[in-house]
């Protein structure tokens, strides 16, 4: 797998988590634990994407 395709896959997964997060937030009975988990997983992917692109992670 090339670095470009790896980054593309990470970005696809990040977008999928964003969709899940939006869906969870709009549900009548939101699950705060699930929302926190989705946000955490998104942040991990965002950091990995930045590392792969050569950016800095704070």
C-alpha distance matrix in Angstrom:
0.0 3.8 6.6 8.2 6.3 6.4 10.0 10.7 10.2 12.3 14.8 15.1 15.9 18.3 20.0 20.5 22.1 24.2 25.5 26.3 28.1 30.1 31.1 32.2 34.2 36.1 37.1 40.8 40.2 37.3 35.9 35.7 33.7 31.0 31.0 30.7 27.8 25.9 26.7 25.5 22.2 21.7 22.7 20.2 17.3 19.1 19.3 15.7 14.9 17.6 16.4 13.0 15.0 17.4 20.2 22.7 23.2 26.8
3.8 0.0 3.8 5.4 5.3 6.1 8.7 9.8 10.6 12.4 14.2 15.3 16.6 18.3 20.0 21.2 22.8 24.4 25.9 27.2 28.6 30.4 31.8 33.0 34.7 36.6 37.9 41.7 41.3 38.2 37.0 36.6 34.8 32.2 31.7 31.3 28.7 26.7 26.9 25.9 22.8 21.9 22.4 20.3 17.3 18.3 18.4 15.0 13.6 15.8 14.7 11.0 12.4 14.8 17.8 20.6 21.6 25.4
6.6 3.8 0.0 3.8 5.5 4.9 6.1 8.5 9.8 10.5 12.2 14.1 15.3 16.3 18.3 19.9 21.0 22.4 24.4 25.7 26.7 28.6 30.3 31.4 32.7 34.8 36.4 40.0 39.6 36.4 35.2 34.4 32.7 30.3 29.6 28.9 26.6 24.6 24.4 23.3 20.5 19.3 19.5 17.5 14.6 15.1 15.0 11.8 10.2 12.1 11.1 7.3 8.7 11.1 14.0 16.9 17.9 21.7
8.2 5.4 3.8 0.0 3.8 5.4 5.2 6.2 8.7 9.9 10.5 12.3 14.3 15.2 16.5 18.4 20.0 20.9 22.7 24.5 25.6 27.0 28.8 30.2 31.5 33.3 35.0 38.7 38.7 35.6 34.7 34.1 32.8 30.2 29.2 28.9 26.8 24.3 24.1 23.6 20.8 19.1 19.6 18.2 14.9 15.0 15.7 12.9 10.4 12.4 12.5 8.8 8.8 12.1 14.4 17.7 18.8 22.5
6.3 5.3 5.5 3.8 0.0 3.8 5.4 4.9 6.1 8.6 9.7 10.4 12.3 14.1 15.2 16.5 18.4 19.8 21.1 22.6 24.2 25.7 27.1 28.6 30.2 31.9 33.3 37.1 37.0 34.0 33.1 32.9 31.5 28.6 27.9 28.0 25.5 23.0 23.4 23.0 19.8 18.4 19.6 18.0 14.5 15.4 16.6 13.5 11.4 14.3 14.4 10.9 11.7 15.0 17.2 20.1 20.7 24.2
6.4 6.1 4.9 5.4 3.8 0.0 3.8 5.4 5.1 6.3 8.7 9.9 10.7 12.3 14.3 15.4 16.7 18.4 20.2 21.3 22.6 24.5 26.0 27.0 28.7 30.7 32.0 35.7 35.2 32.1 30.9 30.5 28.8 26.1 25.6 25.3 22.7 20.5 20.9 20.0 16.8 15.8 16.7 14.7 11.5 12.9 13.6 10.3 8.9 12.0 11.7 8.5 10.4 13.4 15.4 17.9 18.0 21.5
10.0 8.7 6.1 5.2 5.4 3.8 0.0 3.8 5.4 5.0 6.1 8.5 9.8 10.3 12.3 14.2 15.3 16.3 18.4 19.9 20.8 22.5 24.4 25.5 26.7 28.8 30.5 34.1 33.9 30.7 29.7 29.0 27.6 25.1 24.0 23.7 21.6 19.2 18.9 18.4 15.6 13.9 14.5 13.2 9.7 10.1 11.3 8.6 6.0 9.1 9.8 6.8 7.8 11.2 12.6 15.3 15.5 18.9
10.7 9.8 8.5 6.2 4.9 5.4 3.8 0.0 3.8 5.5 5.1 6.1 8.7 9.7 10.6 12.4 14.3 15.2 16.6 18.5 19.8 21.1 22.8 24.4 25.7 27.3 29.0 32.8 32.9 29.9 29.2 28.9 27.9 25.0 23.9 24.2 22.1 19.2 19.4 19.6 16.5 14.5 16.0 15.2 11.4 11.9 13.9 11.7 8.9 12.0 13.3 10.5 10.9 14.6 15.6 18.4 18.5 21.7
10.2 10.6 9.8 8.7 6.1 5.1 5.4 3.8 0.0 3.8 5.4 5.0 6.2 8.6 9.9 10.6 12.4 14.2 15.4 16.6 18.3 20.1 21.3 22.6 24.4 26.1 27.4 31.1 30.9 28.0 27.1 27.0 25.6 22.6 22.1 22.4 19.9 17.2 18.0 17.9 14.5 13.2 15.1 13.8 10.2 11.9 13.9 11.3 9.6 13.3 14.2 11.7 13.1 16.5 17.5 19.8 19.2 22.3
12.3 12.4 10.5 9.9 8.6 6.3 5.0 5.5 3.8 0.0 3.8 5.4 5.1 6.1 8.7 9.9 10.6 12.3 14.3 15.3 16.4 18.5 20.1 20.9 22.4 24.6 26.0 29.6 29.2 26.0 24.9 24.4 23.0 20.3 19.5 19.4 17.0 14.5 14.8 14.5 11.3 9.9 11.4 10.1 6.4 8.2 10.2 7.9 6.5 10.3 11.4 9.8 11.3 14.5 14.9 16.7 15.8 18.7
14.8 14.2 12.2 10.5 9.7 8.7 6.1 5.1 5.4 3.8 0.0 3.8 5.4 4.9 6.2 8.6 9.8 10.4 12.4 14.3 15.1 16.5 18.5 19.8 20.9 22.8 24.6 28.3 28.3 25.2 24.6 24.1 23.3 20.5 19.1 19.4 17.7 14.6 14.5 15.1 12.3 9.8 11.6 11.5 7.8 8.0 11.0 9.8 7.3 10.5 12.7 11.2 11.5 14.9 14.8 16.9 16.2 18.9
15.1 15.3 14.1 12.3 10.4 9.9 8.5 6.1 5.0 5.4 3.8 0.0 3.8 5.4 5.2 6.3 8.7 9.8 10.7 12.5 14.2 15.5 16.8 18.5 20.1 21.5 23.0 26.8 27.0 24.1 23.7 23.8 23.0 19.8 18.8 19.7 17.7 14.5 15.3 16.2 13.1 11.0 13.7 13.6 10.0 11.1 14.2 12.8 10.8 14.2 16.2 14.5 15.1 18.6 18.6 20.7 19.7 22.3
15.9 16.6 15.3 14.3 12.3 10.7 9.8 8.7 6.2 5.1 5.4 3.8 0.0 3.8 5.4 5.0 6.3 8.6 9.9 10.6 12.3 14.3 15.4 16.4 18.3 20.2 21.3 25.0 24.7 21.8 20.9 21.0 19.8 16.6 16.0 16.7 14.3 11.3 12.6 13.1 9.7 8.4 11.5 11.0 7.8 10.0 12.9 11.6 10.7 14.2 15.8 14.7 16.0 19.1 19.0 20.4 18.8 21.1
18.3 18.3 16.3 15.2 14.1 12.3 10.3 9.7 8.6 6.1 4.9 5.4 3.8 0.0 3.8 5.5 5.2 6.3 8.8 9.9 10.5 12.4 14.4 15.2 16.4 18.6 20.2 23.8 23.6 20.4 19.7 19.3 18.5 15.6 14.2 14.7 13.0 9.8 10.0 11.0 8.3 5.7 8.6 9.2 6.2 7.2 10.7 10.5 9.3 12.2 14.5 14.1 14.9 17.8 16.9 18.1 16.4 18.3
20.0 20.0 18.3 16.5 15.2 14.3 12.3 10.6 9.9 8.7 6.2 5.2 5.4 3.8 0.0 3.8 5.4 4.9 6.3 8.7 9.7 10.6 12.4 14.2 15.3 16.8 18.7 22.4 22.7 19.8 19.8 19.8 19.6 16.5 14.8 16.2 14.9 11.3 11.7 13.7 11.3 8.5 11.6 12.9 10.0 10.3 14.0 14.0 12.3 14.9 17.6 16.9 17.1 20.3 19.4 20.8 19.4 21.1
20.5 21.2 19.9 18.4 16.5 15.4 14.2 12.4 10.6 9.9 8.6 6.3 5.0 5.5 3.8 0.0 3.8 5.4 5.1 6.3 8.6 10.0 10.7 12.3 14.3 15.7 16.9 20.6 20.8 18.1 17.9 18.5 18.0 14.5 13.7 15.4 13.7 10.1 11.8 13.6 10.9 9.3 12.9 13.7 11.2 12.6 16.0 15.6 14.6 17.6 19.8 19.1 19.9 23.0 22.3 23.5 21.8 23.4
22.1 22.8 21.0 20.0 18.4 16.7 15.3 14.3 12.4 10.6 9.8 8.7 6.3 5.2 5.4 3.8 0.0 3.8 5.4 5.0 6.0 8.6 9.8 10.3 12.1 14.3 15.4 19.0 18.7 15.6 15.0 15.2 14.6 11.3 10.2 11.6 10.0 6.4 8.1 10.0 7.7 6.3 10.1 11.2 9.6 11.0 14.3 14.5 14.2 16.9 19.0 19.0 20.0 22.6 21.5 22.2 19.9 21.2
24.2 24.4 22.4 20.9 19.8 18.4 16.3 15.2 14.2 12.3 10.4 9.8 8.6 6.3 4.9 5.4 3.8 0.0 3.8 5.5 5.0 6.2 8.6 9.8 10.6 12.5 14.5 18.0 18.3 15.2 15.4 15.3 15.6 12.6 10.4 12.2 11.7 7.9 8.3 11.2 9.9 7.4 10.6 12.7 11.1 11.3 14.9 15.8 14.9 17.0 19.7 19.9 20.2 22.9 21.3 22.0 19.9 20.9
25.5 25.9 24.4 22.7 21.1 20.2 18.4 16.6 15.4 14.3 12.4 10.7 9.9 8.8 6.3 5.1 5.4 3.8 0.0 3.8 5.4 5.2 6.2 8.6 10.0 10.9 12.6 16.3 17.1 14.5 15.3 16.0 16.6 13.2 11.6 14.2 13.6 10.0 11.3 14.3 12.7 10.8 14.2 16.1 14.3 14.9 18.4 19.0 17.9 20.3 23.0 22.8 23.1 26.0 24.7 25.6 23.6 24.7
26.3 27.2 25.7 24.5 22.6 21.3 19.9 18.5 16.6 15.3 14.3 12.5 10.6 9.9 8.7 6.3 5.0 5.5 3.8 0.0 3.8 5.5 5.1 6.1 8.6 10.1 10.8 14.5 14.5 11.9 12.1 13.2 13.4 9.9 9.0 11.9 11.0 7.7 10.0 12.8 11.3 10.5 14.1 15.6 14.5 15.7 18.9 19.4 19.1 21.6 23.9 23.9 24.8 27.5 26.2 26.7 24.3 25.1
28.1 28.6 26.7 25.6 24.2 22.6 20.8 19.8 18.3 16.4 15.1 14.2 12.3 10.5 9.7 8.6 6.0 5.0 5.4 3.8 0.0 3.8 5.4 5.1 6.1 8.7 10.1 13.5 13.4 10.2 10.5 10.8 11.5 8.6 6.3 9.2 9.4 6.2 7.5 10.9 10.5 9.4 12.3 14.6 14.1 14.7 17.8 19.1 18.9 20.8 23.3 23.9 24.5 26.9 25.1 25.3 22.6 23.0
30.1 30.4 28.6 27.0 25.7 24.5 22.5 21.1 20.1 18.5 16.5 15.5 14.3 12.4 10.6 10.0 8.6 6.2 5.2 5.5 3.8 0.0 3.8 5.5 5.2 6.3 8.8 12.3 13.2 10.7 12.2 12.8 14.4 11.7 9.2 12.3 13.1 10.0 10.6 14.3 14.1 12.3 15.1 17.7 16.9 17.0 20.3 21.7 20.9 22.7 25.6 26.0 26.2 28.7 26.8 27.2 24.8 25.1
31.1 31.8 30.3 28.8 27.1 26.0 24.4 22.8 21.3 20.1 18.5 16.8 15.4 14.4 12.4 10.7 9.8 8.6 6.2 5.1 5.4 3.8 0.0 3.8 5.5 5.3 6.4 10.2 11.2 9.4 11.1 12.8 14.3 11.3 9.9 13.5 13.8 11.1 12.8 16.1 15.6 14.5 17.7 19.8 19.0 19.6 22.9 23.9 23.4 25.5 28.1 28.3 28.8 31.5 29.8 30.2 27.8 28.2
32.2 33.0 31.4 30.2 28.6 27.0 25.5 24.4 22.6 20.9 19.8 18.5 16.4 15.2 14.2 12.3 10.3 9.8 8.6 6.1 5.1 5.5 3.8 0.0 3.8 5.5 5.3 8.7 8.6 6.0 7.3 9.1 10.7 7.9 6.8 10.6 11.2 9.3 11.2 14.3 14.3 14.0 16.8 18.9 18.8 19.7 22.6 23.8 23.8 25.8 28.2 28.8 29.6 31.9 30.1 30.1 27.3 27.3
34.2 34.7 32.7 31.5 30.2 28.7 26.7 25.7 24.4 22.4 20.9 20.1 18.3 16.4 15.3 14.3 12.1 10.6 10.0 8.6 6.1 5.2 5.5 3.8 0.0 3.8 5.6 8.2 8.7 6.0 8.2 8.9 11.5 9.7 7.3 10.8 12.5 10.7 11.3 14.8 15.6 14.8 17.0 19.7 19.8 20.0 22.8 24.6 24.5 26.0 28.6 29.6 30.0 32.1 29.9 29.7 27.0 26.6
36.1 36.6 34.8 33.3 31.9 30.7 28.8 27.3 26.1 24.6 22.8 21.5 20.2 18.6 16.8 15.7 14.3 12.5 10.9 10.1 8.7 6.3 5.3 5.5 3.8 0.0 3.8 6.4 8.5 7.4 10.6 12.0 14.7 12.8 11.0 14.5 16.0 14.0 14.9 18.4 18.9 17.8 20.3 23.0 22.7 22.9 26.0 27.5 27.1 28.7 31.5 32.2 32.4 34.8 32.7 32.7 30.2 29.9
37.1 37.9 36.4 35.0 33.3 32.0 30.5 29.0 27.4 26.0 24.6 23.0 21.3 20.2 18.7 16.9 15.4 14.5 12.6 10.8 10.1 8.8 6.4 5.3 5.6 3.8 0.0 3.8 5.5 5.5 8.7 11.3 13.7 11.9 11.1 14.8 16.0 14.5 16.1 19.3 19.6 19.3 21.9 24.2 24.1 24.8 27.7 29.0 28.9 30.8 33.4 33.9 34.5 36.9 35.0 34.9 32.2 32.0
40.8 41.7 40.0 38.7 37.1 35.7 34.1 32.8 31.1 29.6 28.3 26.8 25.0 23.8 22.4 20.6 19.0 18.0 16.3 14.5 13.5 12.3 10.2 8.7 8.2 6.4 3.8 0.0 3.8 6.0 9.5 12.0 14.9 13.9 13.3 16.7 18.3 17.4 18.8 21.8 22.6 22.4 24.8 27.1 27.4 28.0 30.7 32.3 32.3 34.1 36.6 37.4 37.9 40.2 38.1 37.8 34.9 34.4
40.2 41.3 39.6 38.7 37.0 35.2 33.9 32.9 30.9 29.2 28.3 27.0 24.7 23.6 22.7 20.8 18.7 18.3 17.1 14.5 13.4 13.2 11.2 8.6 8.7 8.5 5.5 3.8 0.0 3.8 6.5 9.4 12.0 11.4 11.6 14.7 16.2 16.0 17.6 20.2 21.1 21.6 23.8 25.8 26.5 27.4 29.8 31.3 31.8 33.6 35.8 36.7 37.7 39.7 37.7 37.1 34.0 33.4
37.3 38.2 36.4 35.6 34.0 32.1 30.7 29.9 28.0 26.0 25.2 24.1 21.8 20.4 19.8 18.1 15.6 15.2 14.5 11.9 10.2 10.7 9.4 6.0 6.0 7.4 5.5 6.0 3.8 0.0 3.8 6.2 9.0 8.3 7.9 11.0 12.7 12.5 13.9 16.5 17.6 18.0 20.1 22.2 22.9 23.7 26.1 27.7 28.3 29.9 32.1 33.2 34.1 36.1 34.0 33.4 30.3 29.6
35.9 37.0 35.2 34.7 33.1 30.9 29.7 29.2 27.1 24.9 24.6 23.7 20.9 19.7 19.8 17.9 15.0 15.4 15.3 12.1 10.5 12.2 11.1 7.3 8.2 10.6 8.7 9.5 6.5 3.8 0.0 3.8 5.5 5.3 6.3 8.7 10.0 10.7 12.4 14.3 15.5 16.6 18.5 20.2 21.4 22.6 24.6 26.1 27.1 28.8 30.6 31.8 33.1 34.8 32.9 32.1 28.8 28.1
35.7 36.6 34.4 34.1 32.9 30.5 29.0 28.9 27.0 24.4 24.1 23.8 21.0 19.3 19.8 18.5 15.2 15.3 16.0 13.2 10.8 12.8 12.8 9.1 8.9 12.0 11.3 12.0 9.4 6.2 3.8 0.0 3.8 5.5 5.0 6.1 8.6 9.9 10.5 12.2 14.2 15.3 16.5 18.4 20.1 20.9 22.6 24.5 25.7 26.9 28.7 30.4 31.5 33.0 30.8 29.6 26.2 25.2
33.7 34.8 32.7 32.8 31.5 28.8 27.6 27.9 25.6 23.0 23.3 23.0 19.8 18.5 19.6 18.0 14.6 15.6 16.6 13.4 11.5 14.4 14.3 10.7 11.5 14.7 13.7 14.9 12.0 9.0 5.5 3.8 0.0 3.8 5.4 5.1 6.2 8.7 9.9 10.5 12.3 14.3 15.4 16.6 18.5 19.9 21.2 22.8 24.4 25.9 27.2 28.8 30.4 31.7 29.8 28.6 25.1 24.3
31.0 32.2 30.3 30.2 28.6 26.1 25.1 25.0 22.6 20.3 20.5 19.8 16.6 15.6 16.5 14.5 11.3 12.6 13.2 9.9 8.6 11.7 11.3 7.9 9.7 12.8 11.9 13.9 11.4 8.3 5.3 5.5 3.8 0.0 3.8 5.4 5.0 6.1 8.6 9.8 10.5 12.2 14.2 15.3 16.6 18.2 20.0 21.2 22.5 24.4 25.9 27.0 28.6 30.3 28.6 27.9 24.6 24.3
31.0 31.7 29.6 29.2 27.9 25.6 24.0 23.9 22.1 19.5 19.1 18.8 16.0 14.2 14.8 13.7 10.2 10.4 11.6 9.0 6.3 9.2 9.9 6.8 7.3 11.0 11.1 13.3 11.6 7.9 6.3 5.0 5.4 3.8 0.0 3.8 5.4 5.2 6.2 8.6 9.9 10.6 12.4 14.4 15.5 16.4 18.4 20.1 21.0 22.6 24.5 25.8 26.9 28.7 26.6 25.9 22.7 22.2
30.7 31.3 28.9 28.9 28.0 25.3 23.7 24.2 22.4 19.4 19.4 19.7 16.7 14.7 16.2 15.4 11.6 12.2 14.2 11.9 9.2 12.3 13.5 10.6 10.8 14.5 14.8 16.7 14.7 11.0 8.7 6.1 5.1 5.4 3.8 0.0 3.8 5.5 5.1 6.1 8.6 9.9 10.6 12.4 14.4 15.2 16.6 18.5 20.0 21.1 22.7 24.5 25.8 27.0 24.9 23.7 20.3 19.5
27.8 28.7 26.6 26.8 25.5 22.7 21.6 22.1 19.9 17.0 17.7 17.7 14.3 13.0 14.9 13.7 10.0 11.7 13.6 11.0 9.4 13.1 13.8 11.2 12.5 16.0 16.0 18.3 16.2 12.7 10.0 8.6 6.2 5.0 5.4 3.8 0.0 3.8 5.4 5.1 6.1 8.6 9.9 10.6 12.4 14.2 15.4 16.7 18.4 20.1 21.3 22.7 24.4 25.9 24.2 23.3 19.9 19.8
25.9 26.7 24.6 24.3 23.0 20.5 19.2 19.2 17.2 14.5 14.6 14.5 11.3 9.8 11.3 10.1 6.4 7.9 10.0 7.7 6.2 10.0 11.1 9.3 10.7 14.0 14.5 17.4 16.0 12.5 10.7 9.9 8.7 6.1 5.2 5.5 3.8 0.0 3.8 5.4 5.1 6.1 8.6 9.9 10.7 12.2 14.3 15.4 16.4 18.4 20.1 21.1 22.5 24.4 22.8 22.3 19.3 19.6
26.7 26.9 24.4 24.1 23.4 20.9 18.9 19.4 18.0 14.8 14.5 15.3 12.6 10.0 11.7 11.8 8.1 8.3 11.3 10.0 7.5 10.6 12.8 11.2 11.3 14.9 16.1 18.8 17.6 13.9 12.4 10.5 9.9 8.6 6.2 5.1 5.4 3.8 0.0 3.8 5.5 5.1 6.2 8.7 10.0 10.4 12.3 14.3 15.2 16.4 18.4 20.0 21.0 22.5 20.4 19.7 16.6 16.4
25.5 25.9 23.3 23.6 23.0 20.0 18.4 19.6 17.9 14.5 15.1 16.2 13.1 11.0 13.7 13.6 10.0 11.2 14.3 12.8 10.9 14.3 16.1 14.3 14.8 18.4 19.3 21.8 20.2 16.5 14.3 12.2 10.5 9.8 8.6 6.1 5.1 5.4 3.8 0.0 3.8 5.4 5.2 6.3 8.8 9.8 10.7 12.5 14.3 15.4 16.7 18.6 20.1 21.2 19.4 18.3 14.9 14.8
22.2 22.8 20.5 20.8 19.8 16.8 15.6 16.5 14.5 11.3 12.3 13.1 9.7 8.3 11.3 10.9 7.7 9.9 12.7 11.3 10.5 14.1 15.6 14.3 15.6 18.9 19.6 22.6 21.1 17.6 15.5 14.2 12.3 10.5 9.9 8.6 6.1 5.1 5.5 3.8 0.0 3.8 5.4 5.1 6.3 8.6 10.0 10.7 12.4 14.4 15.5 16.6 18.5 20.1 18.8 18.3 15.3 16.1
21.7 21.9 19.3 19.1 18.4 15.8 13.9 14.5 13.2 9.9 9.8 11.0 8.4 5.7 8.5 9.3 6.3 7.4 10.8 10.5 9.4 12.3 14.5 14.0 14.8 17.8 19.3 22.4 21.6 18.0 16.6 15.3 14.3 12.2 10.6 9.9 8.6 6.1 5.1 5.4 3.8 0.0 3.8 5.5 5.2 6.1 8.6 9.9 10.5 12.3 14.3 15.3 16.4 18.3 16.8 16.7 14.0 15.0
22.7 22.4 19.5 19.6 19.6 16.7 14.5 16.0 15.1 11.4 11.6 13.7 11.5 8.6 11.6 12.9 10.1 10.6 14.2 14.1 12.3 15.1 17.7 16.8 17.0 20.3 21.9 24.8 23.8 20.1 18.5 16.5 15.4 14.2 12.4 10.6 9.9 8.6 6.2 5.2 5.4 3.8 0.0 3.8 5.4 4.9 6.1 8.6 9.7 10.5 12.3 14.2 15.3 16.5 14.5 13.7 10.7 11.3
20.2 20.3 17.5 18.2 18.0 14.7 13.2 15.2 13.8 10.1 11.5 13.6 11.0 9.2 12.9 13.7 11.2 12.7 16.1 15.6 14.6 17.7 19.8 18.9 19.7 23.0 24.2 27.1 25.8 22.2 20.2 18.4 16.6 15.3 14.4 12.4 10.6 9.9 8.7 6.3 5.1 5.5 3.8 0.0 3.8 5.5 5.2 6.3 8.7 10.0 10.7 12.4 14.4 15.4 14.2 13.5 10.5 11.9
17.3 17.3 14.6 14.9 14.5 11.5 9.7 11.4 10.2 6.4 7.8 10.0 7.8 6.2 10.0 11.2 9.6 11.1 14.3 14.5 14.1 16.9 19.0 18.8 19.8 22.7 24.1 27.4 26.5 22.9 21.4 20.1 18.5 16.6 15.5 14.4 12.4 10.7 10.0 8.8 6.3 5.2 5.4 3.8 0.0 3.8 5.4 5.0 6.1 8.6 9.8 10.4 12.2 14.1 13.3 13.7 11.5 13.7
19.1 18.3 15.1 15.0 15.4 12.9 10.1 11.9 11.9 8.2 8.0 11.1 10.0 7.2 10.3 12.6 11.0 11.3 14.9 15.7 14.7 17.0 19.6 19.7 20.0 22.9 24.8 28.0 27.4 23.7 22.6 20.9 19.9 18.2 16.4 15.2 14.2 12.2 10.4 9.8 8.6 6.1 4.9 5.5 3.8 0.0 3.8 5.5 5.1 6.2 8.7 9.9 10.6 12.3 10.7 11.2 9.2 11.3
19.3 18.4 15.0 15.7 16.6 13.6 11.3 13.9 13.9 10.2 11.0 14.2 12.9 10.7 14.0 16.0 14.3 14.9 18.4 18.9 17.8 20.3 22.9 22.6 22.8 26.0 27.7 30.7 29.8 26.1 24.6 22.6 21.2 20.0 18.4 16.6 15.4 14.3 12.3 10.7 10.0 8.6 6.1 5.2 5.4 3.8 0.0 3.8 5.4 5.1 6.2 8.7 9.9 10.6 8.9 8.5 6.1 8.6
15.7 15.0 11.8 12.9 13.5 10.3 8.6 11.7 11.3 7.9 9.8 12.8 11.6 10.5 14.0 15.6 14.5 15.8 19.0 19.4 19.1 21.7 23.9 23.8 24.6 27.5 29.0 32.3 31.3 27.7 26.1 24.5 22.8 21.2 20.1 18.5 16.7 15.4 14.3 12.5 10.7 9.9 8.6 6.3 5.0 5.5 3.8 0.0 3.8 5.4 5.0 6.2 8.6 9.8 9.6 10.1 8.6 11.8
14.9 13.6 10.2 10.4 11.4 8.9 6.0 8.9 9.6 6.5 7.3 10.8 10.7 9.3 12.3 14.6 14.2 14.9 17.9 19.1 18.9 20.9 23.4 23.8 24.5 27.1 28.9 32.3 31.8 28.3 27.1 25.7 24.4 22.5 21.0 20.0 18.4 16.4 15.2 14.3 12.4 10.5 9.7 8.7 6.1 5.1 5.4 3.8 0.0 3.8 5.4 5.1 6.2 8.6 8.5 10.2 9.7 13.0
17.6 15.8 12.1 12.4 14.3 12.0 9.1 12.0 13.3 10.3 10.5 14.2 14.2 12.2 14.9 17.6 16.9 17.0 20.3 21.6 20.8 22.7 25.5 25.8 26.0 28.7 30.8 34.1 33.6 29.9 28.8 26.9 25.9 24.4 22.6 21.1 20.1 18.4 16.4 15.4 14.4 12.3 10.5 10.0 8.6 6.2 5.1 5.4 3.8 0.0 3.8 5.5 5.1 6.2 4.9 6.5 6.7 10.2
16.4 14.7 11.1 12.5 14.4 11.7 9.8 13.3 14.2 11.4 12.7 16.2 15.8 14.5 17.6 19.8 19.0 19.7 23.0 23.9 23.3 25.6 28.1 28.2 28.6 31.5 33.4 36.6 35.8 32.1 30.6 28.7 27.2 25.9 24.5 22.7 21.3 20.1 18.4 16.7 15.5 14.3 12.3 10.7 9.8 8.7 6.2 5.0 5.4 3.8 0.0 3.8 5.5 5.1 5.5 6.5 7.0 10.7
13.0 11.0 7.3 8.8 10.9 8.5 6.8 10.5 11.7 9.8 11.2 14.5 14.7 14.1 16.9 19.1 19.0 19.9 22.8 23.9 23.9 26.0 28.3 28.8 29.6 32.2 33.9 37.4 36.7 33.2 31.8 30.4 28.8 27.0 25.8 24.5 22.7 21.1 20.0 18.6 16.6 15.3 14.2 12.4 10.4 9.9 8.7 6.2 5.1 5.5 3.8 0.0 3.8 5.4 7.5 9.8 10.6 14.4
15.0 12.4 8.7 8.8 11.7 10.4 7.8 10.9 13.1 11.3 11.5 15.1 16.0 14.9 17.1 19.9 20.0 20.2 23.1 24.8 24.5 26.2 28.8 29.6 30.0 32.4 34.5 37.9 37.7 34.1 33.1 31.5 30.4 28.6 26.9 25.8 24.4 22.5 21.0 20.1 18.5 16.4 15.3 14.4 12.2 10.6 9.9 8.6 6.2 5.1 5.5 3.8 0.0 3.8 5.6 9.0 10.8 14.4
17.4 14.8 11.1 12.1 15.0 13.4 11.2 14.6 16.5 14.5 14.9 18.6 19.1 17.8 20.3 23.0 22.6 22.9 26.0 27.5 26.9 28.7 31.5 31.9 32.1 34.8 36.9 40.2 39.7 36.1 34.8 33.0 31.7 30.3 28.7 27.0 25.9 24.4 22.5 21.2 20.1 18.3 16.5 15.4 14.1 12.3 10.6 9.8 8.6 6.2 5.1 5.4 3.8 0.0 3.8 6.7 9.4 12.9
20.2 17.8 14.0 14.4 17.2 15.4 12.6 15.6 17.5 14.9 14.8 18.6 19.0 16.9 19.4 22.3 21.5 21.3 24.7 26.2 25.1 26.8 29.8 30.1 29.9 32.7 35.0 38.1 37.7 34.0 32.9 30.8 29.8 28.6 26.6 24.9 24.2 22.8 20.4 19.4 18.8 16.8 14.5 14.2 13.3 10.7 8.9 9.6 8.5 4.9 5.5 7.5 5.6 3.8 0.0 3.8 6.6 9.8
22.7 20.6 16.9 17.7 20.1 17.9 15.3 18.4 19.8 16.7 16.9 20.7 20.4 18.1 20.8 23.5 22.2 22.0 25.6 26.7 25.3 27.2 30.2 30.1 29.7 32.7 34.9 37.8 37.1 33.4 32.1 29.6 28.6 27.9 25.9 23.7 23.3 22.3 19.7 18.3 18.3 16.7 13.7 13.5 13.7 11.2 8.5 10.1 10.2 6.5 6.5 9.8 9.0 6.7 3.8 0.0 3.8 6.5
23.2 21.6 17.9 18.8 20.7 18.0 15.5 18.5 19.2 15.8 16.2 19.7 18.8 16.4 19.4 21.8 19.9 19.9 23.6 24.3 22.6 24.8 27.8 27.3 27.0 30.2 32.2 34.9 34.0 30.3 28.8 26.2 25.1 24.6 22.7 20.3 19.9 19.3 16.6 14.9 15.3 14.0 10.7 10.5 11.5 9.2 6.1 8.6 9.7 6.7 7.0 10.6 10.8 9.4 6.6 3.8 0.0 3.8
26.8 25.4 21.7 22.5 24.2 21.5 18.9 21.7 22.3 18.7 18.9 22.3 21.1 18.3 21.1 23.4 21.2 20.9 24.7 25.1 23.0 25.1 28.2 27.3 26.6 29.9 32.0 34.4 33.4 29.6 28.1 25.2 24.3 24.3 22.2 19.5 19.8 19.6 16.4 14.8 16.1 15.0 11.3 11.9 13.7 11.3 8.6 11.8 13.0 10.2 10.7 14.4 14.4 12.9 9.8 6.5 3.8 0.0
